[in-house]
Amino acid sequence: MNENLNDKNFILYCAKKYESPHFDSEEFFNDLNRLKYIKKLITRYIEYDDLKERLILNHIIILNNCFGPEATNKILYLKFKNHMKYIKPFLILLNILPDKIFNVNNEQIIYTDTIEIDSGIVAKLRKV
């Protein structure tokens, strides 16, 4: 909880939090690439109103399984700070969004209830 996450220590932080009985660097980087896939899917939703909600859910679930909920929330906040309103509904649905996220990019405490939420995504997730 005390460890600050930023772009400089991102890989090292993720490696420390990676929950795998046998650390395999190829598998580790494949799991980290899920962040790129999520970004593409969110961009697709923003630009074309085309949401692949189940695919995004699957990527977030796998990240959560690999890194645990605390690290997953910190990682997603670091990489998607400006798009958290699109990510937040998925975290709520999965019941892994904490009230506070600590120590990301020198922000001591991020109160998640202050993060906006995209109503279009909420509406689509209600059907899941």
CORTAVEN-V948330 format. One record per helix or strand of 2 or more residues. SS is the DSSP state (~ for helix, > for strand). FROM is the first residue (numbers start at 1). TO is the last residue. If there is no record, write none. Layout:
SS;FROM;TO  SS;FROM;TO
This chain:
~;10;17  ~;25;32  ~;34;48  ~;53;67  ~;69;93  >;100;104  >;107;111  ~;112;114  ~;119;125
